[in-house]
């Protein structure tokens, strides 16, 4: 077996999960703002629409980097960068999990926690499989 086989498999699965979660949140966002506009809400969302779309595009890019990143682990510099990337994302998602308790529903909150733990696992495997 080649090097980083488990890291590549987990990275691809985690990248796909991140992209699916981002698309799910995007769908919920669009559904909520559309219902607000359909019910003639007085809140102006034009300023927050751009910021939310930038965040969603950023999360999609993170998912793509997560899925494609393990294929460059043979290079030492990329291995260090990817380890830091996984560690930072794991910590950020864990913080987001604690912030969002009770706000998003158990399914999405549990998905955030699972993705956070998988980023920690991926970072550990990238560091361990030398």
Buried (B, 14 or more C-beta within 10 A) or exposed (E): EEEBEBBBEBBBBBBEBBBEBBBEBBEEBBEEBEEEEEEEEEEEBEEEEEEBEEBBEEBBEBBEBBBEBBEEBEEEEBBEEBBEBBBEBBBEBBEBBEEBEEEBEEEBBEBBBBBBBBBBBBBBBBBEBE
